[in-house]
Amino acid sequence: MSIERFFEEMDLALKVLSGVAPTLRESPSQGGDSDPLMSSSDKSKSIALMRVNHTGEVCAQALYSGQKIFETDLDVRNALGKAADEEQDHLSWTAQRLAELGGAPSRFNLFFYFGSFFMGVAASLSGRERSLGFLRETERQVEAHLTKHESELPPSDQSSLRIVSQMRSDEAAHARTAHEIGAAELPSQVKSLMRSMSKVMICVSSKV
């Protein structure tokens, strides 16, 4: 790992946690039909769900950053870089939607970021196939989580639904890419641990 790469990843961490990470694509919530007037209960539910999704994207940036920092395989770095770029869009979209709904990001994002970063480092050090397997399994679990959110979002919040639907499509594409370039299937114990950690993040970030 070069010192330049280390500082690049730390600069990204500051941008992610301060809410100034760049975005390449316009939010899917723009240009659609206007949302009908939302009730206070619908708005509260959407805020909780989109806060979870925003924290999930903070974690995704940290995971990919941790995986890239020691990665030397060009194919893996390119796959991680492409996924990270699209996840930056997701991060921006969810932050924007949270603000539109009158919500705020989780106060625990700093904790989740660095926990995820070190998970990414560990995945990278486990070898090429396992690192790609970690990427694929992460995306599979996030895709399933977003599919659930599509059914849970209030019908009055079509803007959030458009965002979540595009995010789900992107996550599925990332998982396919990892599979195509040699991802290994992770042990069931690792998958179970990943799901357990995700449940903690969801429980905490949905509330604060």
C-alpha positions in Angstrom: 0.0 0.0 0.0 1.4 3.4 -1.0 1.1 6.5 1.3 -0.8 8.2 -1.6 -3.4 5.5 -1.7 -3.9 5.7 2.1 -4.5 9.5 2.0 -6.9 9.0 -1.0 -9.0 6.7 1.0 -8.9 8.9 4.1 -10.0 11.9 1.9 -12.9 9.8 0.7 -13.8 9.0 4.3 -14.0 12.7 5.1 -16.2 13.4 2.1 -18.5 10.5 2.8 -19.0 11.4 6.5 -19.3 15.2 5.8 -21.9 14.6 3.0 -19.9 16.1 0.2 -19.1 12.9 -1.8 -19.4 13.5 -5.6 -22.3 12.1 -7.7 -22.3 11.3 -11.4 -26.0 10.6 -12.0 -29.1 12.6 -11.2 -31.4 11.2 -8.6 -34.1 8.9 -9.9 -36.6 10.9 -7.7 -36.2 13.9 -10.1 -38.4 14.1 -13.2 -41.1 11.8 -12.0 -44.7 12.5 -11.0 -45.0 14.6 -7.9 -45.7 12.7 -4.7 -49.2 13.2 -3.2 -49.4 14.9 0.2 -47.8 12.5 2.8 -49.3 11.9 6.2 -47.0 12.4 9.2 -46.9 8.7 9.8 -46.0 7.9 6.2 -43.3 10.6 6.3 -41.8 9.2 9.6 -41.7 5.7 8.1 -40.0 6.9 4.9 -37.4 8.8 7.0 -36.6 5.7 9.0 -36.2 3.6 5.9 -34.2 6.1 3.9 -32.0 6.7 7.0 -31.2 3.0 7.0 -30.5 3.1 3.3 -28.2 6.1 3.7 -26.2 4.4 6.4 -26.0 1.3 4.3 -24.4 3.4 1.6 -21.9 4.9 4.1 -21.0 1.3 5.0 -20.7 0.4 1.3 -18.2 3.2 0.7 -16.2 2.1 3.7 -16.2 -1.5 2.7 -14.9 -0.8 -0.8 -12.4 1.7 0.5 -11.0 -0.9 2.9 -10.9 -3.6 0.2 -9.1 -1.3 -2.3 -6.5 -0.1 0.1 -4.3 -3.2 -0.1 -5.7 -4.7 -3.4 -3.2 -5.1 -6.2 -5.2 -7.1 -8.7 -6.3 -4.7 -11.4 -9.6 -6.5 -12.2 -10.7 -6.5 -8.6 -9.7 -2.8 -8.1 -11.7 -1.9 -11.2 -14.8 -3.8 -10.0 -14.5 -2.2 -6.6 -14.0 1.2 -8.1 -17.0 1.0 -10.4 -19.2 -0.3 -7.6 -17.9 2.5 -5.3 -18.7 5.2 -7.9 -22.3 4.0 -8.2 -22.6 3.7 -4.4 -21.6 7.3 -4.2 -24.6 8.2 -6.3 -26.7 6.1 -3.9 -25.2 8.0 -1.0 -26.0 11.3 -2.5 -29.6 10.3 -3.5 -30.5 9.0 -0.1 -29.0 12.0 1.7 -30.9 14.4 -0.6 -34.2 12.4 -0.1 -33.7 12.4 3.7 -33.3 16.2 3.7 -36.5 16.6 1.5 -38.4 14.5 4.0 -37.1 16.5 6.9 -34.9 13.8 8.3 -31.2 13.5 9.1 -28.5 10.9 8.8 -27.8 8.5 11.6 -25.6 9.8 14.4 -23.8 6.5 14.4 -22.4 6.8 10.8 -18.9 7.4 12.0 -18.9 4.2 14.0 -20.5 2.2 11.1 -18.0 3.7 8.6 -14.8 2.5 10.4 -16.3 -0.8 11.4 -17.1 -1.5 7.8 -13.7 -0.2 6.6 -11.8 -2.7 8.7 -14.1 -5.5 7.5 -13.1 -4.5 3.9 -9.5 -4.6 4.8 -9.9 -8.1 6.3 -11.8 -9.2 3.1 -9.0 -7.9 0.9 -6.3 -9.7 2.9 -8.2 -13.0 2.6 -7.3 -13.3 -1.1 -8.7 -12.4 -4.5 -11.6 -15.0 -4.7 -12.7 -14.4 -1.1 -12.5 -10.6 -1.6 -14.7 -10.8 -4.6 -17.0 -13.3 -2.8 -17.3 -10.7 0.0 -18.3 -8.1 -2.6 -20.9 -10.4 -4.2 -22.4 -11.5 -0.9 -22.6 -7.9 0.3 -24.5 -6.9 -2.8 -26.8 -9.9 -2.6 -27.8 -9.1 0.9 -28.3 -5.4 0.1 -30.4 -6.3 -2.9 -32.6 -8.5 -0.7 -32.9 -5.7 1.8 -33.8 -3.1 -0.8 -36.5 -5.5 -2.3 -38.0 -5.6 1.2 -38.0 -1.8 1.4 -39.8 -1.5 -1.9 -42.7 -3.2 -0.3 -42.5 -1.3 3.0 -42.3 2.3 1.6 -45.6 4.1 1.8 -47.4 4.3 -1.5 -47.5 8.1 -1.2 -43.7 8.2 -1.4 -43.0 7.4 -5.0 -39.8 9.5 -5.0 -38.1 7.3 -2.4 -39.4 4.2 -4.3 -37.8 5.3 -7.5 -34.5 5.8 -5.7 -34.6 2.4 -4.0 -35.6 0.6 -7.2 -32.6 2.0 -9.1 -30.3 1.2 -6.2 -31.5 -2.4 -6.2 -30.8 -2.7 -9.9 -27.3 -1.4 -9.4 -26.6 -3.7 -6.5 -27.6 -6.8 -8.6 -25.3 -5.6 -11.4 -22.3 -5.4 -8.9 -23.0 -8.9 -7.7 -23.0 -10.2 -11.2 -19.7 -8.5 -12.0 -18.1 -10.0 -9.0 -19.4 -13.5 -10.0 -18.1 -13.1 -13.6 -14.6 -12.3 -12.6 -14.1 -15.1 -10.1 -15.9 -14.6 -6.8 -15.7 -17.5 -4.4 -18.8 -18.7 -2.4 -18.3 -17.6 1.2 -18.7 -20.0 4.1 -22.2 -20.0 5.6 -20.8 -18.8 9.0 -19.4 -15.7 7.3 -22.7 -15.0 5.5 -24.5 -15.4 8.8 -22.1 -13.0 10.5 -22.6 -10.4 7.8 -26.4 -10.7 8.1 -26.2 -10.3 11.9 -24.0 -7.1 11.6 -26.5 -5.8 9.0 -29.4 -6.3 11.4 -27.5 -4.2 14.1 -26.9 -1.4 11.6 -30.6 -1.5 10.5 -31.9 -1.5 14.1 -29.7 1.4 15.2 -29.9 3.6 12.1 -33.7 3.3 11.7 -34.0 5.1 15.1 -31.1 7.5 15.4 
